[in-house]
Amino acid sequence: MKFGINLPNFGPQMTPEGMLAWTREAEQLGFDTVLVSDHLALTDDAQRRSPAPFHESLATLSWLAGQTETIRLGAGVLIASHRHPIALARATATIDGLSGGRLVVGVGVGWAPRAFDVLGVDFRRRGALTDHTLDVLLAAWTSDTVTHRGHRVHTAPRPVQDPHPPLWIGGNGPRALERVNRVGTAWHPLHPSRQLCAQAAGALADGKQFAPRIFFLPTTTPADPDSRPLGYGTPDQIRADIAFLRDLGADHVVLDTDPGDQRLRRHWKEDLELIRLAAHTLEIG
């Protein structure tokens, strides 16, 4: 099993210095992956959950790629319909090449309606638009040319990874699982329940990976076993969660240190301790 860290690329507690320090620390400790979040238009509905300043994900990944050596970098997840699919294909292929084949591309449908209004995208069609974007990405990543709106488009540089960067599909519903089985590399649900993990892991087609994102919020006293989310509790409880996911066939677990309530977040220098504690608790590296 591989482990990743979710990097909170937003909020007054995080700075460019902090993002680089988190990523380099994760690389040194032996984590496989660092993922960032995505919002192009940070409207009030999204701002409450992921406050400004919010660093744009693709620019941040490009910047981090130039200052790291081995760790894989990705988005968990890009809102597919908020970028033109041809532009997204070129940007991701370029980052994959410049990083030496270290990009993970997570894709999801998005949830903040006001951002869709700002960007002129129909919120009601976000599922169909996501499916279209996925098809364009795969075509552009694996062909020297694609035809889009009646015109031939040259796609080079192609991604370094063969046949393309890992394509992680975000979302906790049945449509997300359908997308994984149709075109994805892995299912990447956000803070899934134990019941959802047990049900959905068995619905993945052969060869599809299971890469959940869970909390890493350790406590000194045991959390209520009936109500605690995965990754919340004592170190022993968290290790039991990892064993549970391993038994279900999880290939990759991304640890999220963000408590959700931004009033509980600390400065990045203090929260950096959680990355070190996670590596120690789970014997990473």
Helices and strands as residue ranges (DSSP letters): E 2-6, H 16-29, E 33-36, H 44-47, H 57-65, E 72-79, G 80-82, H 85-98, E 103-108, H 113-119, G 123-125, H 126-142, E 145-148, E 151-154, E 167-170, H 174-183, E 186-188, H 194-201, E 209-210, E 213-215, E 217-218, E 232-233, H 235-247, E 252-256, G 262-264, H 268-281
